[in-house]
Amino acid sequence: MTIKVILADDHKIVRAGLRSLLESGGQIDVVAEAENGRETVSLTKKLNPDVVVMDVAMPDMNGVDATQKIARQNPDSRVLALSGHPDGLFITGMLEAGAKGYLLKDVATEELILAIKTVANGRIYVSPSVSDTLVEDYLQRVKGEVGPDYDALSTREREVLQLVAEGRSTAQIANKLSLSERTIETHRKRIMDKLGLRSIAQLTKYAIRKGITSLDD
């Protein structure tokens, strides 16, 4: 059976390379590509793929929030995170959002294909290269050693946080989300209060640290 896959990564050359590798064996069909989380959610809803290979740090909507939406709207489409970030916050963030696997981008092609087949069959795949990090992050959470929790934010607040961190103005965010500027300002204040942050610079640093956005673009 051919596995239908959507590739989500904000770098076109990465998507092209992945498509070539995955389709060479004939068992995987890349049905679409997306360059941000919002586009990925839309394509997944339209095409209902078996697996979404998802980058974590993408513009407009990050992989964590996109995964959460897909898990809720298209539960039969399994998300496999393929990231350059080995940090425990990224790994647990994706898994808690509903991803069924997590790989680093330096894995061999054979492991990527194995991971896709594994999650397509309803099982979880976490690369051995990140398993130690996952355990360490879990132990830190048990001990209460983690900082402000991203999960405390609502879905709308997460969207606003990412757009603020990407340097969008209040007017731009309001236009993109079809809300008033006053509402955006209210969301931003609530985000700062919940996370214990006091400036846009702190919000941006937090977003980068959590994998919500990156400095790549």
N, CA and C atoms as a LAMMPS dump frame, in Angstrom:
ITEM: TIMESTEP
0
ITEM: NUMBER OF ATOMS
651
ITEM: BOX BOUNDS ff ff ff
-5.0000000000000000e+02 5.0000000000000000e+02
-5.0000000000000000e+02 5.0000000000000000e+02
-5.0000000000000000e+02 5.0000000000000000e+02
ITEM: ATOMS id mol type element x y z
1 1 1 N 0.832 -1.194 0
2 1 2 C 0 0 0
3 1 3 C 0.873 1.253 0
4 2 1 N 0.542 2.203 -0.864
5 2 2 C 1.293 3.446 -0.933
6 2 3 C 0.881 4.374 0.202
7 3 1 N 1.864 4.975 0.856
8 3 2 C 1.611 5.901 1.958
9 3 3 C 1.589 7.327 1.414
10 4 1 N 0.488 8.029 1.629
11 4 2 C 0.372 9.426 1.175
12 4 3 C 0.975 10.361 2.223
13 5 1 N 1.887 11.225 1.768
14 5 2 C 2.635 12.088 2.696
15 5 3 C 2.564 13.556 2.261
16 6 1 N 2.446 14.448 3.245
17 6 2 C 2.623 15.886 3.023
18 6 3 C 3.936 16.293 3.687
19 7 1 N 4.757 17.058 2.99
20 7 2 C 6.013 17.563 3.522
21 7 3 C 5.834 19.02 3.95
22 8 1 N 6.139 19.33 5.2
23 8 2 C 6.011 20.696 5.709
24 8 3 C 7.362 21.192 6.204
25 9 1 N 7.938 22.138 5.482
26 9 2 C 9.226 22.731 5.85
27 9 3 C 9.33 24.076 5.137
28 10 1 N 9.864 25.085 5.821
29 10 2 C 9.908 26.405 5.196
30 10 3 C 11.085 26.589 4.235
31 11 1 N 11.902 25.548 4.05
32 11 2 C 13.007 25.621 3.097
33 11 3 C 12.701 24.743 1.885
34 12 1 N 12.567 25.374 0.733
35 12 2 C 12.185 24.667 -0.489
36 12 3 C 13.181 23.572 -0.851
37 13 1 N 14.465 23.84 -0.655
38 13 2 C 15.493 22.862 -1.025
39 13 3 C 15.402 21.615 -0.139
40 14 1 N 15.002 21.798 1.11
41 14 2 C 14.819 20.655 2.016
42 14 3 C 13.653 19.801 1.538
43 15 1 N 12.556 20.453 1.187
44 15 2 C 11.387 19.712 0.703
45 15 3 C 11.714 18.944 -0.578
46 16 1 N 12.453 19.59 -1.476
47 16 2 C 12.807 18.937 -2.744
48 16 3 C 13.663 17.7 -2.497
49 17 1 N 14.619 17.82 -1.563
50 17 2 C 15.475 16.684 -1.239
51 17 3 C 14.703 15.547 -0.612
52 18 1 N 13.804 15.884 0.303
53 18 2 C 12.992 14.867 0.963
54 18 3 C 12.073 14.165 -0.031
55 19 1 N 11.459 14.938 -0.916
56 19 2 C 10.576 14.348 -1.922
57 19 3 C 11.328 13.323 -2.772
58 20 1 N 12.521 13.698 -3.213
59 20 2 C 13.319 12.809 -4.057
60 20 3 C 13.672 11.518 -3.328
61 21 1 N 14.078 11.651 -2.064
62 21 2 C 14.454 10.482 -1.271
63 21 3 C 13.267 9.561 -1.009
64 22 1 N 12.14 10.146 -0.647
65 22 2 C 10.984 9.347 -0.244
66 22 3 C 10.303 8.664 -1.421
67 23 1 N 10.268 9.33 -2.561
68 23 2 C 9.553 8.753 -3.696
69 23 3 C 10.39 7.781 -4.522
70 24 1 N 11.683 7.711 -4.216
71 24 2 C 12.564 6.831 -4.993
72 24 3 C 12.239 5.351 -4.787
73 25 1 N 11.676 5.01 -3.608
74 25 2 C 11.384 3.604 -3.324
75 25 3 C 10.049 3.114 -3.854
76 26 1 N 9.159 4.048 -4.213
77 26 2 C 7.875 3.665 -4.781
78 26 3 C 6.775 3.364 -3.78
79 27 1 N 7.073 3.344 -2.484
80 27 2 C 6.061 3.021 -1.48
81 27 3 C 5.448 4.266 -0.843
82 28 1 N 6.046 5.41 -1.125
83 28 2 C 5.588 6.665 -0.529
84 28 3 C 5.282 7.664 -1.637
85 29 1 N 4.129 8.308 -1.538
86 29 2 C 3.712 9.306 -2.517
87 29 3 C 3.565 10.655 -1.815
88 30 1 N 4.416 11.62 -2.177
89 30 2 C 4.317 12.965 -1.61
90 30 3 C 3.211 13.701 -2.355
91 31 1 N 2.074 13.89 -1.696
92 31 2 C 0.898 14.461 -2.359
93 31 3 C 0.865 15.982 -2.315
94 32 1 N 1.68 16.601 -1.431
95 32 2 C 1.704 18.062 -1.346
96 32 3 C 2.885 18.511 -0.503
97 33 1 N 3.242 19.786 -0.654
98 33 2 C 4.279 20.418 0.142
99 33 3 C 3.725 21.708 0.731
100 34 1 N 4.21 22.069 1.92
101 34 2 C 3.775 23.302 2.574
102 34 3 C 4.978 24.002 3.178
103 35 1 N 4.94 25.335 3.212
104 35 2 C 6.078 26.093 3.726
105 35 3 C 5.827 26.709 5.096
106 36 1 N 4.621 26.529 5.638
107 36 2 C 4.345 26.996 7
108 36 3 C 3.221 26.161 7.604
109 37 1 N 3.032 26.33 8.902
110 37 2 C 2.056 25.514 9.599
111 37 3 C 0.63 25.743 9.162
112 38 1 N 0.281 26.992 8.877
113 38 2 C -1.088 27.301 8.487
114 38 3 C -1.456 26.613 7.169
115 39 1 N -0.519 26.644 6.218
116 39 2 C -0.734 25.982 4.937
117 39 3 C -0.82 24.466 5.121
118 40 1 N -0.02 23.943 6.031
119 40 2 C -0.029 22.499 6.299
120 40 3 C -1.374 22.035 6.827
121 41 1 N -1.928 22.791 7.756
122 41 2 C -3.24 22.454 8.322
123 41 3 C -4.3 22.437 7.218
124 42 1 N -4.264 23.453 6.349
125 42 2 C -5.24 23.554 5.264
126 42 3 C -5.116 22.381 4.283
127 43 1 N -3.887 22.058 3.899
128 43 2 C -3.667 20.96 2.951
129 43 3 C -4.038 19.61 3.555
130 44 1 N -3.762 19.448 4.83
131 44 2 C -4.102 18.191 5.505
132 44 3 C -5.61 17.993 5.55
133 45 1 N -6.324 19.067 5.842
134 45 2 C -7.787 18.993 5.869
135 45 3 C -8.331 18.639 4.495
136 46 1 N -7.705 19.163 3.445
137 46 2 C -8.168 18.942 2.075
138 46 3 C -7.8 17.555 1.547
139 47 1 N -6.556 17.094 1.835
140 47 2 C -6.037 15.876 1.212
141 47 3 C -6.065 14.639 2.112
142 48 1 N -6.177 14.856 3.423
143 48 2 C -6.236 13.752 4.386
144 48 3 C -5.124 12.72 4.153
145 49 1 N -3.863 13.125 4.246
146 49 2 C -2.745 12.197 4.016
147 49 3 C -2.601 11.198 5.154
148 50 1 N -1.818 10.172 4.924
149 50 2 C -1.538 9.208 5.989
150 50 3 C -0.572 9.803 7.009
151 51 1 N 0.44 10.511 6.503
152 51 2 C 1.485 11.073 7.365
153 51 3 C 1.826 12.494 6.93
154 52 1 N 2.023 13.368 7.909
155 52 2 C 2.534 14.717 7.661
156 52 3 C 3.926 14.793 8.275
157 53 1 N 4.946 14.962 7.444
158 53 2 C 6.315 15.122 7.934
159 53 3 C 6.492 16.614 8.207
160 54 1 N 6.61 16.963 9.482
161 54 2 C 6.481 18.351 9.924
162 54 3 C 7.747 18.909 10.564
163 55 1 N 8.219 20.041 10.026
164 55 2 C 9.284 20.784 10.692
165 55 3 C 8.679 21.46 11.932
166 56 1 N 9.519 21.82 12.887
167 56 2 C 9.011 22.448 14.109
168 56 3 C 8.965 23.966 13.984
169 57 1 N 10.089 24.582 13.636
170 57 2 C 10.17 26.042 13.544
171 57 3 C 9.863 26.493 12.126
172 58 1 N 8.643 27.006 11.928
173 58 2 C 8.225 27.522 10.625
174 58 3 C 7.532 28.866 10.822
175 59 1 N 7.544 29.731 9.819
176 59 2 C 6.897 31.038 9.941
177 59 3 C 5.378 30.94 9.911
178 60 1 N 4.723 32.005 10.356
179 60 2 C 3.268 32.162 10.31
180 60 3 C 2.551 31.284 11.33
181 61 1 N 2.792 29.976 11.284
182 61 2 C 2.312 29.073 12.334
183 61 3 C 3.336 27.966 12.495
184 62 1 N 3.815 27.784 13.723
185 62 2 C 4.867 26.795 13.966
186 62 3 C 4.335 25.367 13.963
187 63 1 N 5.258 24.409 13.971
188 63 2 C 4.893 23.006 13.888
189 63 3 C 4.091 22.492 15.068
190 64 1 N 4.335 23.041 16.248
191 64 2 C 3.605 22.594 17.436
192 64 3 C 2.118 22.917 17.311
193 65 1 N 1.82 24.165 16.975
194 65 2 C 0.418 24.563 16.863
195 65 3 C -0.264 23.906 15.67
196 66 1 N 0.478 23.751 14.567
197 66 2 C -0.087 23.074 13.395
198 66 3 C -0.406 21.622 13.725
199 67 1 N 0.482 20.98 14.47
200 67 2 C 0.261 19.579 14.873
201 67 3 C -0.974 19.45 15.752
202 68 1 N -1.126 20.38 16.667
203 68 2 C -2.286 20.351 17.562
204 68 3 C -3.59 20.465 16.776
205 69 1 N -3.608 21.351 15.779
206 69 2 C -4.807 21.526 14.962
207 69 3 C -5.083 20.277 14.124
208 70 1 N -4.036 19.697 13.55
209 70 2 C -4.203 18.499 12.727
210 70 3 C -4.702 17.325 13.574
211 71 1 N -4.13 17.18 14.763
212 71 2 C -4.539 16.084 15.644
213 71 3 C -6.017 16.185 16.006
214 72 1 N -6.511 17.416 16.094
215 72 2 C -7.922 17.625 16.432
216 72 3 C -8.83 17.485 15.211
217 73 1 N -8.397 18.02 14.068
218 73 2 C -9.248 18.061 12.883
219 73 3 C -9.112 16.814 11.99
220 74 1 N -7.904 16.249 11.937
221 74 2 C -7.64 15.083 11.08
222 74 3 C -6.907 14.002 11.866
223 75 1 N -7.574 13.374 12.803
224 75 2 C -6.907 12.387 13.667
225 75 3 C -6.321 11.189 12.922
226 76 1 N -6.798 10.923 11.713
227 76 2 C -6.255 9.8 10.937
228 76 3 C -4.964 10.167 10.21
229 77 1 N -4.645 11.457 10.171
230 77 2 C -3.379 11.908 9.563
231 77 3 C -2.347 12.054 10.672
232 78 1 N -1.343 11.188 10.666
233 78 2 C -0.357 11.19 11.743
234 78 3 C 0.797 12.141 11.428
235 79 1 N 1.21 12.889 12.427
236 79 2 C 2.313 13.839 12.259
237 79 3 C 3.616 13.223 12.734
238 80 1 N 4.644 13.336 11.883
239 80 2 C 5.991 12.918 12.233
240 80 3 C 6.869 14.158 12.21
241 81 1 N 7.405 14.55 13.36
242 81 2 C 8.266 15.728 13.432
243 81 3 C 9.648 15.404 12.884
244 82 1 N 10.13 16.256 11.993
245 82 2 C 11.479 16.129 11.445
246 82 3 C 12.152 17.475 11.665
247 83 1 N 13.02 17.531 12.653
248 83 2 C 13.533 18.823 13.118
249 83 3 C 15.044 18.851 13.232
250 84 1 N 15.585 20.055 13.198
251 84 2 C 17.01 20.234 13.437
252 84 3 C 17.306 20.522 14.896
253 85 1 N 16.254 20.511 15.726
254 85 2 C 16.399 20.862 17.141
255 85 3 C 16.362 19.624 18.035
256 86 1 N 17.468 19.319 18.748
257 86 2 C 17.497 18.162 19.643
258 86 3 C 17.042 18.493 21.069
259 87 1 N 16.674 19.747 21.308
260 87 2 C 16.299 20.199 22.642
261 87 3 C 15.012 19.527 23.113
262 88 1 N 14.971 19.183 24.4
263 88 2 C 13.824 18.494 24.961
264 88 3 C 12.524 19.26 24.86
265 89 1 N 12.593 20.605 24.907
266 89 2 C 11.386 21.415 24.803
267 89 3 C 10.701 21.225 23.456
268 90 1 N 11.492 21.108 22.412
269 90 2 C 10.938 20.905 21.077
270 90 3 C 10.304 19.518 20.972
271 91 1 N 11.017 18.526 21.5
272 91 2 C 10.547 17.14 21.401
273 91 3 C 9.234 16.951 22.153
274 92 1 N 9.227 17.337 23.424
275 92 2 C 8.009 17.159 24.218
276 92 3 C 6.88 18.051 23.707
277 93 1 N 7.239 19.234 23.208
278 93 2 C 6.215 20.127 22.669
279 93 3 C 5.468 19.492 21.52
280 94 1 N 6.21 18.857 20.607
281 94 2 C 5.579 18.201 19.46
282 94 3 C 4.777 16.97 19.88
283 95 1 N 5.348 16.158 20.751
284 95 2 C 4.656 14.942 21.181
285 95 3 C 3.384 15.273 21.973
286 96 1 N 3.462 16.281 22.828
287 96 2 C 2.283 16.674 23.596
288 96 3 C 1.204 17.272 22.693
289 97 1 N 1.622 17.877 21.58
290 97 2 C 0.662 18.452 20.638
291 97 3 C -0.057 17.375 19.829
292 98 1 N 0.516 16.164 19.806
293 98 2 C -0.142 15.073 19.097
294 98 3 C 0.695 14.379 18.045
295 99 1 N 1.965 14.801 17.895
296 99 2 C 2.836 14.125 16.929
297 99 3 C 3.056 12.676 17.354
298 100 1 N 3.193 11.787 16.372
299 100 2 C 3.39 10.366 16.648
300 100 3 C 4.85 9.94 16.526
301 101 1 N 5.726 10.906 16.256
302 101 2 C 7.139 10.572 16.166
303 101 3 C 8.002 11.812 16.089
304 102 1 N 9.281 11.635 16.354
305 102 2 C 10.221 12.759 16.321
306 102 3 C 11.579 12.274 15.831
307 103 1 N 12.078 12.94 14.781
308 103 2 C 13.378 12.617 14.199
309 103 3 C 14.188 13.89 14.034
310 104 1 N 15.505 13.741 14.045
311 104 2 C 16.377 14.862 13.707
312 104 3 C 16.696 14.805 12.218
313 105 1 N 17.001 15.956 11.642
314 105 2 C 17.203 16.027 10.194
315 105 3 C 18.477 15.347 9.702
316 106 1 N 19.337 14.945 10.625
317 106 2 C 20.566 14.282 10.196
318 106 3 C 20.445 12.753 10.171
319 107 1 N 19.213 12.233 10.296
320 107 2 C 19.041 10.774 10.28
321 107 3 C 19.253 10.23 8.863
322 108 1 N 19.549 8.963 8.788
323 108 2 C 19.71 8.307 7.493
324 108 3 C 18.34 8.151 6.834
325 109 1 N 18.343 8.082 5.503
326 109 2 C 17.101 7.934 4.748
327 109 3 C 16.309 6.711 5.204
328 110 1 N 17.027 5.621 5.493
329 110 2 C 16.366 4.382 5.907
330 110 3 C 15.566 4.572 7.195
331 111 1 N 16.126 5.366 8.126
332 111 2 C 15.404 5.582 9.384
333 111 3 C 14.172 6.457 9.161
334 112 1 N 14.281 7.452 8.292
335 112 2 C 13.132 8.303 7.991
336 112 3 C 11.992 7.482 7.387
337 113 1 N 12.326 6.631 6.441
338 113 2 C 11.302 5.793 5.811
339 113 3 C 10.682 4.831 6.833
340 114 1 N 11.529 4.26 7.7
341 114 2 C 11.028 3.379 8.757
342 114 3 C 10.079 4.134 9.682
343 115 1 N 10.437 5.373 10.031
344 115 2 C 9.596 6.172 10.921
345 115 3 C 8.247 6.479 10.276
346 116 1 N 8.265 6.819 8.99
347 116 2 C 7.018 7.111 8.274
348 116 3 C 6.116 5.876 8.259
349 117 1 N 6.683 4.726 7.971
350 117 2 C 5.897 3.494 7.943
351 117 3 C 5.359 3.16 9.333
352 118 1 N 6.173 3.412 10.359
353 118 2 C 5.762 3.106 11.729
354 118 3 C 4.566 3.944 12.152
355 119 1 N 4.646 5.261 11.954
356 119 2 C 3.534 6.122 12.382
357 119 3 C 2.308 5.924 11.487
358 120 1 N 2.535 5.59 10.211
359 120 2 C 1.404 5.318 9.307
360 120 3 C 0.606 4.113 9.781
361 121 1 N 1.283 3.196 10.468
362 121 2 C 0.634 1.992 10.99
363 121 3 C 0.087 2.178 12.403
364 122 1 N 0.072 3.433 12.857
365 122 2 C -0.546 3.732 14.146
366 122 3 C 0.35 3.595 15.355
367 123 1 N 1.66 3.407 15.135
368 123 2 C 2.58 3.288 16.257
369 123 3 C 3.416 4.567 16.393
370 124 1 N 4.102 4.689 17.513
371 124 2 C 4.928 5.869 17.797
372 124 3 C 6.38 5.557 17.486
373 125 1 N 7.077 6.537 16.885
374 125 2 C 8.498 6.355 16.59
375 125 3 C 9.275 7.573 17.09
376 126 1 N 10.179 7.336 18.019
377 126 2 C 11.097 8.372 18.491
378 126 3 C 12.512 7.9 18.209
379 127 1 N 13.262 8.686 17.479
380 127 2 C 14.62 8.302 17.11
381 127 3 C 15.476 8.034 18.345
382 128 1 N 16.283 6.983 18.318
383 128 2 C 17.184 6.704 19.445
384 128 3 C 18.089 7.894 19.782
385 129 1 N 18.376 8.738 18.787
386 129 2 C 19.272 9.875 19.01
387 129 3 C 18.663 10.951 19.902
388 130 1 N 17.337 10.922 20.106
389 130 2 C 16.707 11.93 20.961
390 130 3 C 16.058 11.318 22.198
391 131 1 N 16.13 10.008 22.356
392 131 2 C 15.44 9.357 23.469
393 131 3 C 15.999 9.778 24.827
394 132 1 N 17.325 9.944 24.923
395 132 2 C 17.922 10.367 26.193
396 132 3 C 17.457 11.778 26.563
397 133 1 N 17.408 12.656 25.573
398 133 2 C 16.95 14.026 25.805
399 133 3 C 15.51 14.037 26.284
400 134 1 N 14.696 13.178 25.711
401 134 2 C 13.282 13.089 26.081
402 134 3 C 13.129 12.667 27.535
403 135 1 N 13.91 11.703 27.959
404 135 2 C 13.858 11.232 29.35
405 135 3 C 14.326 12.333 30.303
406 136 1 N 15.412 13.031 29.94
407 136 2 C 15.941 14.102 30.79
408 136 3 C 14.927 15.227 30.95
409 137 1 N 14.254 15.584 29.851
410 137 2 C 13.254 16.639 29.913
411 137 3 C 12.084 16.222 30.794
412 138 1 N 11.695 14.963 30.701
413 138 2 C 10.604 14.454 31.539
414 138 3 C 10.967 14.554 33.02
415 139 1 N 12.205 14.181 33.352
416 139 2 C 12.65 14.239 34.739
417 139 3 C 12.675 15.674 35.262
418 140 1 N 13.055 16.631 34.4
419 140 2 C 13.05 18.041 34.796
420 140 3 C 11.632 18.517 35.085
421 141 1 N 10.695 18.051 34.261
422 141 2 C 9.304 18.433 34.472
423 141 3 C 8.778 17.871 35.795
424 142 1 N 9.149 16.637 36.099
425 142 2 C 8.728 16.014 37.352
426 142 3 C 9.264 16.792 38.549
427 143 1 N 10.503 17.283 38.415
428 143 2 C 11.137 18.039 39.492
429 143 3 C 10.693 19.498 39.531
430 144 1 N 9.904 19.915 38.539
431 144 2 C 9.44 21.3 38.504
432 144 3 C 10.499 22.282 38.077
433 145 1 N 11.442 21.847 37.239
434 145 2 C 12.551 22.711 36.861
435 145 3 C 12.337 23.416 35.52
436 146 1 N 11.157 23.315 34.945
437 146 2 C 10.908 23.994 33.678
438 146 3 C 10.359 25.382 33.925
439 147 1 N 10.488 26.26 32.943
440 147 2 C 10.061 27.639 33.063
441 147 3 C 8.593 27.821 32.721
442 148 1 N 8.216 29.059 32.315
443 148 2 C 6.825 29.352 31.962
444 148 3 C 6.295 28.378 30.922
445 149 1 N 5.059 27.946 31.12
446 149 2 C 4.51 26.87 30.301
447 149 3 C 3.72 27.41 29.108
448 150 1 N 4.117 27.004 27.919
449 150 2 C 3.439 27.368 26.672
450 150 3 C 2.007 26.867 26.664
451 151 1 N 1.768 25.742 27.339
452 151 2 C 0.427 25.156 27.373
453 151 3 C -0.578 26.046 28.099
454 152 1 N -0.087 27.02 28.871
455 152 2 C -0.991 27.916 29.588
456 152 3 C -1.689 28.889 28.641
457 153 1 N -1.16 29.035 27.431
458 153 2 C -1.727 29.976 26.463
459 153 3 C -2.855 29.327 25.664
460 154 1 N -3.845 30.129 25.308
461 154 2 C -4.917 29.65 24.446
462 154 3 C -4.393 29.539 23.011
463 155 1 N -5.163 28.895 22.154
464 155 2 C -4.761 28.756 20.752
465 155 3 C -4.568 30.12 20.109
466 156 1 N -5.483 31.055 20.359
467 156 2 C -5.362 32.398 19.788
468 156 3 C -4.138 33.119 20.332
469 157 1 N -3.875 32.958 21.631
470 157 2 C -2.696 33.604 22.226
471 157 3 C -1.408 33.056 21.632
472 158 1 N -1.38 31.779 21.306
473 158 2 C -0.203 31.186 20.66
474 158 3 C 0.025 31.801 19.289
475 159 1 N -1.061 31.975 18.552
476 159 2 C -0.945 32.581 17.223
477 159 3 C -0.397 34 17.333
478 160 1 N -0.937 34.763 18.269
479 160 2 C -0.484 36.146 18.461
480 160 3 C 0.977 36.174 18.889
481 161 1 N 1.355 35.289 19.807
482 161 2 C 2.738 35.229 20.269
483 161 3 C 3.704 34.998 19.115
484 162 1 N 3.4 34.047 18.254
485 162 2 C 4.299 33.77 17.139
486 162 3 C 4.413 34.966 16.207
487 163 1 N 3.302 35.588 15.893
488 163 2 C 3.323 36.724 14.972
489 163 3 C 4.048 37.923 15.574
490 164 1 N 3.887 38.13 16.885
491 164 2 C 4.64 39.197 17.567
492 164 3 C 6.133 38.914 17.493
493 165 1 N 6.505 37.657 17.773
494 165 2 C 7.92 37.269 17.766
495 165 3 C 8.537 37.369 16.372
496 166 1 N 7.695 37.242 15.344
497 166 2 C 8.18 37.356 13.969
498 166 3 C 8.296 38.805 13.509
499 167 1 N 7.973 39.746 14.422
500 167 2 C 8.151 41.156 14.11
501 167 3 C 6.953 41.826 13.461
502 168 1 N 5.788 41.163 13.462
503 168 2 C 4.598 41.775 12.86
504 168 3 C 4.064 42.886 13.771
505 169 1 N 3.574 43.943 13.179
506 169 2 C 2.983 45.035 13.938
507 169 3 C 1.592 44.649 14.424
508 170 1 N 1.072 45.43 15.378
509 170 2 C -0.274 45.163 15.884
510 170 3 C -1.298 45.203 14.752
511 171 1 N -1.157 46.185 13.858
512 171 2 C -2.084 46.317 12.737
513 171 3 C -1.993 45.114 11.798
514 172 1 N -0.789 44.639 11.528
515 172 2 C -0.599 43.485 10.65
516 172 3 C -1.215 42.221 11.258
517 173 1 N -1.01 42.04 12.551
518 173 2 C -1.566 40.865 13.224
519 173 3 C -3.086 40.921 13.224
520 174 1 N -3.618 42.104 13.521
521 174 2 C -5.072 42.274 13.54
522 174 3 C -5.666 41.945 12.171
523 175 1 N -5.017 42.408 11.119
524 175 2 C -5.503 42.157 9.761
525 175 3 C -5.434 40.671 9.41
526 176 1 N -4.342 40.024 9.792
527 176 2 C -4.154 38.612 9.465
528 176 3 C -5.159 37.722 10.182
529 177 1 N -5.46 38.051 11.433
530 177 2 C -6.359 37.216 12.233
531 177 3 C -7.805 37.716 12.231
532 178 1 N -8.061 38.799 11.471
533 178 2 C -9.414 39.381 11.371
534 178 3 C -9.952 39.79 12.743
535 179 1 N -9.088 40.457 13.509
536 179 2 C -9.46 40.953 14.825
537 179 3 C -9.135 42.447 14.903
538 180 1 N -9.635 43.121 15.927
539 180 2 C -9.318 44.537 16.1
540 180 3 C -7.943 44.692 16.733
541 181 1 N -7.334 45.84 16.537
542 181 2 C -6.02 46.097 17.136
543 181 3 C -6.118 46.083 18.656
544 182 1 N -7.221 46.566 19.186
545 182 2 C -7.419 46.551 20.639
546 182 3 C -7.429 45.115 21.177
547 183 1 N -8.062 44.207 20.441
548 183 2 C -8.095 42.801 20.856
549 183 3 C -6.695 42.199 20.836
550 184 1 N -5.911 42.53 19.82
551 184 2 C -4.539 42.031 19.735
552 184 3 C -3.715 42.53 20.912
553 185 1 N -3.872 43.798 21.261
554 185 2 C -3.147 44.358 22.407
555 185 3 C -3.543 43.652 23.705
556 186 1 N -4.836 43.319 23.826
557 186 2 C -5.305 42.599 25.013
558 186 3 C -4.683 41.2 25.081
559 187 1 N -4.657 40.511 23.932
560 187 2 C -4.033 39.188 23.881
561 187 3 C -2.559 39.279 24.269
562 188 1 N -1.855 40.276 23.75
563 188 2 C -0.421 40.416 24.033
564 188 3 C -0.178 40.637 25.531
565 189 1 N -1.016 41.449 26.162
566 189 2 C -0.873 41.679 27.601
567 189 3 C -1.115 40.389 28.383
568 190 1 N -2.138 39.63 27.994
569 190 2 C -2.422 38.372 28.689
570 190 3 C -1.281 37.376 28.523
571 191 1 N -0.701 37.345 27.33
572 191 2 C 0.439 36.454 27.084
573 191 3 C 1.585 36.807 28.022
574 192 1 N 1.907 38.087 28.109
575 192 2 C 3.001 38.531 28.985
576 192 3 C 2.709 38.201 30.441
577 193 1 N 1.464 38.401 30.854
578 193 2 C 1.097 38.113 32.243
579 193 3 C 1.224 36.63 32.549
580 194 1 N 0.734 35.782 31.638
581 194 2 C 0.78 34.34 31.862
582 194 3 C 2.206 33.801 31.891
583 195 1 N 3.085 34.367 31.043
584 195 2 C 4.455 33.866 30.945
585 195 3 C 5.427 34.61 31.854
586 196 1 N 4.952 35.65 32.509
587 196 2 C 5.817 36.426 33.389
588 196 3 C 6.876 37.206 32.628
589 197 1 N 6.525 37.678 31.44
590 197 2 C 7.47 38.425 30.604
591 197 3 C 7.016 39.877 30.511
592 198 1 N 7.969 40.772 30.251
593 198 2 C 7.65 42.197 30.326
594 198 3 C 7.997 43.012 29.093
595 199 1 N 8.488 42.388 28.042
596 199 2 C 8.847 43.152 26.842
597 199 3 C 8.723 42.28 25.599
598 200 1 N 8.684 42.942 24.443
599 200 2 C 8.622 42.216 23.175
600 200 3 C 9.901 41.408 22.979
601 201 1 N 11.022 41.97 23.422
602 201 2 C 12.298 41.258 23.304
603 201 3 C 12.264 39.954 24.085
604 202 1 N 11.691 39.98 25.292
605 202 2 C 11.58 38.765 26.099
606 202 3 C 10.631 37.768 25.447
607 203 1 N 9.546 38.274 24.861
608 203 2 C 8.614 37.395 24.154
609 203 3 C 9.311 36.704 22.985
610 204 1 N 10.12 37.465 22.262
611 204 2 C 10.829 36.916 21.102
612 204 3 C 11.826 35.848 21.535
613 205 1 N 12.591 36.124 22.58
614 205 2 C 13.555 35.141 23.084
615 205 3 C 12.844 33.875 23.54
616 206 1 N 11.716 34.047 24.216
617 206 2 C 10.936 32.902 24.678
618 206 3 C 10.462 32.066 23.491
619 207 1 N 9.95 32.739 22.453
620 207 2 C 9.432 32.046 21.275
621 207 3 C 10.524 31.256 20.565
622 208 1 N 11.716 31.825 20.483
623 208 2 C 12.841 31.132 19.844
624 208 3 C 13.248 29.921 20.687
625 209 1 N 13.316 30.113 21.991
626 209 2 C 13.723 29.033 22.887
627 209 3 C 12.742 27.863 22.85
628 210 1 N 11.453 28.169 22.676
629 210 2 C 10.424 27.131 22.656
630 210 3 C 10.209 26.538 21.267
631 211 1 N 10.907 27.074 20.252
632 211 2 C 10.741 26.545 18.909
633 211 3 C 9.498 27.064 18.203
634 212 1 N 8.906 28.116 18.742
635 212 2 C 7.709 28.713 18.148
636 212 3 C 8.087 29.469 16.879
637 213 1 N 9.263 30.08 16.894
638 213 2 C 9.801 30.749 15.726
639 213 3 C 11.314 30.591 15.774
640 214 1 N 12.012 31.075 14.748
641 214 2 C 13.456 30.921 14.704
642 214 3 C 14.095 32.155 14.107
643 215 1 N 15.418 32.175 14.1
644 215 2 C 16.162 33.28 13.517
645 215 3 C 16.615 32.962 12.103
646 216 1 N 16.11 31.857 11.533
647 216 2 C 16.594 31.412 10.224
648 216 3 C 16.24 32.368 9.115
649 217 1 N 15.055 32.999 9.191
650 217 2 C 14.571 33.809 8.072
651 217 3 C 14.775 35.285 8.326
